[in-house]
Amino acid sequence: MNIRDLVIKTRTYRRFDESYKIEYKTLEQLINLARLSASGANRQPLKYLLFNSPEDCARIFPFIAWAGYLTEWAGPESGERPSAYIIIIGDITISASFGVDHGIAAQSIMLGATEAGIGGCIIQSIKHSELRQELKLPHQYEILLVLALGKPVEDVIIEEIKNGDVKYWRDKEKRHHVPKRSVDELILKL
């Protein structure tokens, strides 16, 4: 798959086949992609927590929020929840700030997930203190992002923005529509 097709196929999925097992080895391979990615000043301050058991996934699920624009939707129902999570952590003993490292790492992981036949959602809407307490995370670590992973059971359709509205939405068939700005709108000509 060429890079363009890989990027187009790497969408944000929020509904999964919860019974699909993601092997721990697959999660390790995704972390290796993050490890090989760029890091500001090559400090490499990121660490990762990997979870793929139903019990661990059930522990993490209550501490994240899903799809802010879909106000009537509380998130995936039982049976459609992620079957794995990667939590990206910043180690403050290595660096006091993490720049964009976690965004770069998250995108590398998601591209690798797509190539591996799975999908996911990068989540920053996290109940940080509650999740920290649940995981008994030492204070030297800061929770930056939660990546929810699984076998997608939804279609995501990219559309052109209409009337300036960037809000994603779902149709009656539960297909997820995501408006995107045109290339002409993104390129400034000064």
VOLO-329969 format. One line per 10 residues: for each residue x negated, y negated, z of N, C-alpha, C, CB. Coordinates in steps of 0.02 Angstrom, whole numbers, plus 50000, padded with zeros to 5 digits. Glycine has a CB too. Example, Ala and Ser with C-alpha at 12.3 -4.5 7.8 and 13.67 -1.06 7.14 Angstrom:
BEGIN
49340,50284,50390,49385,50225,50390,49340,50165,50390,49435,50224,50452 | 49358,50112,50354,49316,50053,50357,49355,49998,50394,49296,50030,50286
//
This chain:
BEGIN
49957,50058,50000,50000,50000,50000,49955,49938,50000,50049,50000,50061 | 49968,49891,49954,49927,49830,49953,49948,49783,50010,49933,49795,49885 | 49907,49733,50023,49919,49689,50081,49985,49652,50076,49861,49639,50088 | 50004,49630,50016,50068,49594,50008,50126,49638,50028,50076,49570,49935 | 50127,49699,50002,50181,49746,50018,50182,49763,50093,50175,49810,49977 | 50123,49770,50122,50118,49785,50193,50147,49728,50235,50045,49799,50213 | 50131,49666,50217,50157,49608,50254,50232,49603,50246,50123,49543,50229 | 50257,49613,50185,50330,49609,50173,50367,49664,50212,50345,49616,50098 | 50338,49723,50216,50370,49779,50250,50364,49773,50327,50339,49845,50227 | 50317,49733,50351,50308,49724,50423,50357,49671,50447,50234,49704,50440
50415,49693,50469,50468,49649,50493,50475,49656,50568,50534,49667,50457 | 50516,49614,50598,50533,49620,50668,50594,49664,50674,50546,49549,50701 | 50585,49722,50704,50639,49770,50714,50658,49770,50788,50619,49842,50691 | 50723,49775,50801,50748,49774,50869,50792,49834,50886,50787,49710,50882 | 50803,49877,50838,50842,49939,50849,50802,49997,50822,50913,49934,50815 | 50796,50050,50863,50753,50107,50847,50788,50173,50860,50688,50103,50888 | 50759,50226,50833,50779,50294,50851,50740,50311,50914,50766,50346,50792 | 50773,50304,50971,50739,50311,51035,50711,50382,51045,50786,50294,51092 | 50738,50431,51010,50715,50500,51018,50649,50512,50980,50768,50549,50993 | 50629,50466,50936,50568,50474,50898,50507,50463,50944,50566,50425,50838
50465,50512,50950,50407,50509,50995,50347,50478,50958,50389,50580,51021 | 50319,50426,50987,50257,50397,50962,50201,50424,51005,50259,50318,50964 | 50155,50459,50974,50100,50491,51010,50053,50438,51040,50061,50537,50964 | 50025,50454,51098,49977,50410,51131,49918,50396,51085,49953,50441,51197 | 49897,50446,51047,49841,50438,51000,49856,50384,50948,49826,50506,50965 | 49919,50380,50926,49939,50328,50879,49931,50260,50911,50012,50339,50856 | 49951,50253,50974,49944,50189,51009,49869,50171,51015,49976,50193,51079 | 49828,50219,51030,49755,50207,51033,49728,50183,50966,49718,50270,51056 | 49752,50213,50912,49729,50192,50845,49750,50120,50830,49757,50239,50791 | 49809,50101,50853,49832,50032,50844,49789,49983,50885,49906,50025,50864
49769,50003,50944,49725,49961,50985,49657,49955,50951,49718,49990,51057 | 49635,50007,50918,49571,50002,50882,49574,49948,50828,49552,50070,50851 | 49631,49941,50795,49639,49887,50745,49634,49819,50779,49707,49893,50709 | 49665,49812,50837,49660,49749,50875,49588,49736,50896,49706,49751,50937 | 49553,49788,50917,49484,49783,50938,49439,49756,50883,49458,49850,50962 | 49454,49775,50822,49414,49756,50764,49433,49687,50737,49421,49807,50709 | 49486,49658,50763,49510,49593,50739,49469,49536,50768,49584,49584,50757 | 49479,49477,50739,49443,49417,50761,49460,49399,50833,49458,49358,50715 | 49411,49368,50866,49421,49343,50935,49381,49279,50941,49398,49397,50988 | 49413,49226,50969,49380,49162,50978,49314,49169,51016,49426,49114,51014
49260,49143,50987,49192,49147,51015,49171,49219,51029,49187,49105,51079 | 49206,49267,51000,49195,49339,51009,49195,49359,51083,49128,49359,50977 | 49235,49323,51124,49239,49339,51195,49275,49405,51208,49274,49283,51232 | 49323,49421,51167,49361,49484,51173,49392,49492,51243,49316,49544,51157 | 49434,49444,51264,49462,49446,51332,49526,49487,51339,49475,49376,51354 | 49548,49519,51285,49612,49554,51288,49604,49626,51313,49645,49554,51220 | 49654,49649,51350,49660,49718,51372,49731,49740,51353,49647,49726,51451 | 49743,49805,51355,49807,49831,51333,49833,49885,51380,49801,49859,51262 | 49897,49883,51393,49931,49936,51430,49974,49974,51380,49974,49908,51490 | 49968,50039,51379,50003,50081,51330,50054,50125,51366,49953,50125,51289
50115,50127,51339,50169,50167,51369,50206,50203,51314,50217,50122,51411 | 50216,50268,51322,50255,50305,51272,50301,50358,51303,50209,50338,51223 | 50307,50359,51368,50354,50406,51399,50422,50373,51408,50327,50432,51468 | 50475,50411,51403,50542,50382,51415,50548,50348,51483,50595,50436,51409 | 50516,50376,51533,50519,50348,51600,50486,50279,51602,50487,50395,51651 | 50426,50274,51574,50391,50209,51573,50428,50158,51530,50320,50219,51546 | 50454,50180,51473,50491,50133,51430,50553,50106,51467,50513,50168,51364 | 50586,50149,51505,50645,50127,51544,50624,50077,51598,50680,50188,51576 | 50564,50083,51624,50539,50035,51674,50527,49966,51644,50475,50061,51706 | 50503,49963,51582,50483,49900,51551,50544,49864,51521,50431,49913,51496
50591,49901,51493,50647,49871,51456,50683,49814,51493,50696,49925,51440 | 50698,49819,51557,50736,49765,51590,50700,49698,51595,50755,49787,51659 | 50635,49697,51583,50596,49637,51593,50583,49597,51530,50531,49655,51625 | 50615,49616,51475,50606,49580,51412,50674,49558,51384,50569,49623,51360 | 50673,49504,51346,50734,49479,51315,50731,49490,51239,50744,49403,51330 | 50790,49498,51210,50794,49517,51139,50834,49465,51100,50827,49586,51132 | 50808,49443,51043,50846,49406,50992,50885,49347,51019,50892,49454,50957 | 50851,49294,51036,50882,49235,51064,50938,49205,51023,50831,49184,51075 | 50934,49209,50956,50987,49182,50914,51051,49224,50914,50962,49174,50843 | 51044,49287,50933,51103,49332,50935,51131,49331,51006,51084,49405,50913
51163,49276,51023,51185,49264,51092,51236,49315,51118,51216,49195,51096 | 51273,49347,51074,51322,49397,51094,51292,49467,51102,51379,49399,51045 | 51228,49474,51086,51194,49539,51087,51145,49542,51145,51157,49553,51020 | 51153,49590,51190,51110,49596,51249,51047,49635,51236,51149,49628,51305 | 51038,49659,51176,50979,49699,51160,51000,49769,51139,50931,49702,51219 | 50951,49809,51121,50967,49876,51097,51001,49919,51151,50905,49911,51073 | 51051,49956,51129,51087,50001,51174,51046,50065,51184,51157,50019,51146 | 51064,50103,51234,51033,50167,51246,51036,50209,51182,51067,50204,51306 | 50981,50240,51165,50975,50278,51102,50943,50238,51047,51044,50301,51080 | 50943,50170,51054,50913,50126,51003,50857,50083,51033,50967,50081,50972
50833,50103,51091,50780,50065,51124,50711,50089,51101,50786,50071,51201 | 50660,50049,51113,50592,50068,51092,50570,50134,51125,50543,50013,51109 | 50529,50171,51089,50501,50233,51117,50429,50223,51139,50506,50290,51067 | 50403,50163,51132,50335,50147,51156,50329,50072,51165,50280,50174,51107 | 50283,50053,51208,50267,49982,51218,50191,49975,51223,50301,49954,51282 | 50167,49919,51196,50099,49897,51208,50105,49828,51241,50056,49895,51142 | 50076,49821,51299,50076,49756,51332,50006,49726,51325,50096,49762,51409 | 50003,49667,51294,49939,49633,51284,49926,49589,51345,49939,49591,51218 | 49868,49600,51374,49848,49568,51436,49785,49525,51424,49834,49621,51492 | 49781,49467,51456,49721,49427,51454,49683,49435,51519,49737,49353,51441
49618,49447,51514,49576,49455,51573,49543,49388,51589,49522,49511,51562 | 49565,49356,51643,49540,49289,51660,49469,49290,51687,49586,49256,51711 | 49442,49350,51701,49371,49352,51721,49325,49347,51660,49356,49417,51759 | 49353,49357,51601,49315,49350,51539,49324,49281,51510,49336,49403,51488 | 49386,49255,51512,49401,49189,51484,49461,49159,51519,49413,49193,51407 | 49459,49094,51531,49515,49060,51564,49573,49048,51516,49491,48994,51593 | 49559,49048,51451,49612,49040,51401,49601,49091,51346,49612,48967,51372 | 49655,49105,51310,49652,49160,51261,49665,49136,51190,49703,49212,51279 | 49672,49070,51181,49681,49043,51114,49735,49079,51076,49616,49047,51076 | 49718,49101,51017,49766,49137,50975,49748,49211,50969,49769,49105,50905
49702,49233,51010,49679,49303,51006,49737,49352,51009,49629,49318,51062 | 49784,49341,51055,49838,49389,51063,49885,49390,51002,49878,49374,51126 | 49893,49333,50969,49933,49332,50907,49899,49371,50851,49945,49260,50885 | 49834,49361,50845,49795,49398,50794,49799,49473,50809,49721,49375,50793 | 49788,49492,50872,49790,49563,50891,49859,49592,50878,49770,49571,50965 | 49911,49556,50897,49980,49580,50888,49995,49592,50814,50030,49531,50917 | 49975,49546,50771,49988,49555,50699,49949,49615,50672,49970,49492,50661 | 49887,49623,50693,49848,49681,50671,49883,49746,50692,49776,49679,50699 | 49907,49747,50754,49942,49807,50779,50006,49819,50739,49960,49798,50854 | 50044,49767,50725,50107,49776,50688,50095,49799,50616,50147,49711,50688
50043,49772,50584,50026,49795,50517,50007,49870,50518,49968,49753,50487 | 49968,49889,50569,49950,49959,50576,50010,50003,50591,49899,49967,50631 | 50056,49977,50631,50117,50015,50646,50157,50028,50582,50161,49977,50698 | 50163,49977,50541,50199,49985,50478,50166,50038,50434,50203,49918,50439 | 50101,50034,50430,50064,50084,50391,50074,50155,50419,49988,50067,50390 | 50083,50160,50485,50094,50225,50517,50167,50248,50514,50073,50221,50590 | 50211,50208,50483,50281,50228,50475,50326,50209,50534,50284,50301,50464 | 50302,50165,50577,50343,50141,50632,50350,50065,50627,50312,50162,50701 | 50388,50036,50671,50398,49964,50669,50401,49937,50740,50462,49945,50630 | 50411,49872,50745,50413,49845,50812,50435,49773,50815,50347,49851,50843
50428,49746,50875,50448,49677,50889,50396,49647,50937,50520,49674,50919 | 50370,49589,50919,50324,49553,50963,50367,49509,51009,50272,49509,50921 | 50361,49520,51074,50405,49486,51121,50364,49443,51169,50446,49537,51161 | 50383,49379,51172,50352,49333,51219,50401,49313,51274,50325,49271,51183 | 50465,49328,51263,50516,49312,51313,50517,49369,51364,50586,49303,51279 | 50477,49359,51417,50463,49411,51466,50476,49383,51536,50389,49437,51459 | 50503,49424,51580,50507,49406,51651,50439,49424,51681,50567,49445,51688 | 50392,49376,51674,50322,49389,51690,50311,49413,51762,50282,49327,51678 | 50336,49376,51810,50321,49394,51880,50352,49461,51899,50346,49339,51927 | 50413,49474,51875,50446,49538,51890,50409,49597,51857,50518,49536,51867
50388,49588,51794,50352,49641,51760,50284,49652,51793,50343,49625,51684 | 50251,49598,51811,50186,49603,51847,50195,49645,51910,50158,49533,51865 | 50247,49631,51948,50261,49668,52010,50276,49741,51995,50319,49636,52048 | 50317,49754,51945,50335,49823,51926,50272,49864,51908,50384,49823,51868 | 50226,49832,51872,50166,49867,51849,50109,49866,51901,50142,49836,51785 | 50119,49828,51955,50066,49819,52005,50002,49794,51972,50053,49887,52043 | 50010,49744,51931,49954,49717,51891,49911,49672,51934,49981,49678,51830 | 49846,49686,51938,49801,49642,51976,49802,49571,51950,49729,49670,51975 | 49787,49523,51994,49792,49452,51977,49743,49428,51924,49783,49412,52038 | 49691,49466,51910,49643,49445,51859,49672,49451,51788,49579,49485,51864
49731,49483,51782,49761,49495,51717,49824,49453,51708,49777,49569,51708 | 49831,49424,51649,49889,49385,51631,49927,49420,51575,49869,49313,51609 | 49993,49430,51585,50034,49461,51532,50045,49409,51477,50103,49486,51561 | 50026,49426,51416,50032,49380,51359,50089,49397,51313,49967,49378,51320 | 50094,49460,51293,50146,49482,51246,50164,49554,51262,50122,49476,51173 | 50226,49573,51245,50248,49642,51247,50265,49661,51175,50309,49653,51296 | 50237,49716,51152,50253,49742,51085,50297,49803,51095,50188,49759,51044 | 50358,49799,51071,50405,49855,51074,50399,49893,51008,50479,49830,51085 | 50390,49959,51013,50378,50000,50953,50426,50058,50949,50306,50025,50953 | 50441,50079,50888,50483,50136,50877,50495,50148,50803,50549,50128,50912
50536,50197,50789,50556,50212,50720,50618,50170,50706,50571,50290,50710 | 50613,50119,50662,50670,50074,50650,50732,50110,50623,50649,50020,50602 | 50790,50087,50647,50854,50112,50621,50896,50054,50595,50893,50150,50676 | 50863,50001,50575,50900,49944,50547,50864,49918,50486,50907,49887,50600 | 50902,49886,50443,50874,49852,50385,50864,49779,50401,50920,49861,50323 | 50807,49752,50379,50793,49681,50387,50788,49652,50317,50727,49669,50429 | 50827,49600,50305,50831,49569,50238,50804,49498,50242,50904,49569,50211 | 50754,49483,50201,50726,49416,50198,50767,49376,50148,50651,49417,50178 | 50786,49314,50167,50825,49270,50124,50793,49201,50122,50898,49266,50147 | 50813,49162,50075,50793,49091,50073,50836,49053,50124,50801,49061,50001
50808,49004,50156,50845,48961,50202,50899,48923,50165,50798,48912,50239 | 50958,48920,50195,51013,48881,50167,51032,48826,50216,51075,48926,50150 | 51038,48765,50192,51059,48708,50233,51013,48698,50294,51130,48718,50256 | 50949,48715,50287,50901,48703,50340,50908,48749,50401,50906,48634,50362 | 50950,48801,50396,50964,48844,50454,50913,48902,50456,51036,48871,50451 | 50872,48903,50508,50821,48955,50515,50845,49014,50558,50758,48926,50546 | 50905,49011,50586,50928,49063,50631,50941,49129,50594,50992,49040,50666 | 50912,49182,50621,50926,49249,50594,50995,49270,50618,50871,49301,50617 | 51024,49320,50583,51092,49342,50598,51103,49413,50575,51143,49295,50566 | 51157,49443,50598,51175,49511,50579,51242,49510,50543,51178,49557,50641
51247,49552,50492,51311,49558,50456,51352,49616,50486,51299,49570,50380 | 51410,49629,50457,51455,49680,50484,51425,49750,50483,51520,49680,50445 | 51377,49762,50438,51344,49827,50433,51282,49831,50478,51325,49842,50361 | 51274,49780,50521,51217,49775,50567,51150,49766,50532,51214,49837,50611 | 51152,49741,50470,51089,49724,50436,51066,49656,50463,51097,49722,50358 | 51003,49651,50475,50973,49591,50506,50947,49546,50450,50916,49610,50556 | 50973,49485,50446,50953,49437,50394,50907,49384,50424,51016,49403,50362 | 50851,49372,50390,50801,49325,50415,50786,49272,50361,50735,49362,50435 | 50809,49210,50372,50794,49157,50324,50721,49135,50328,50840,49096,50337 | 50690,49125,50271,50620,49103,50267,50616,49040,50223,50574,49159,50238
50573,48995,50243,50561,48934,50203,50526,48953,50138,50520,48882,50242 | 50535,48913,50086,50501,48926,50022,50428,48905,50027,50536,48888,49964 | 50387,48932,49984,50316,48914,49981,50309,48840,49967,50279,48956,49928 | 50350,48813,49922,50347,48742,49905,50359,48698,49967,50398,48724,49851 | 50403,48720,50012,50417,48682,50072,50359,48684,50121,50480,48708,50105 | 50320,48737,50119,50265,48746,50167,50201,48709,50148,50250,48819,50174 | 50191,48700,50083,50128,48669,50061,50136,48593,50058,50108,48696,49991 | 50096,48560,50098,50096,48487,50098,50052,48461,50042,50073,48459,50166 | 50075,48409,50009,50036,48377,49956,50029,48304,49976,50070,48385,49884 | 49973,48287,50005,49962,48218,50030,49926,48176,49978,49922,48219,50096
//
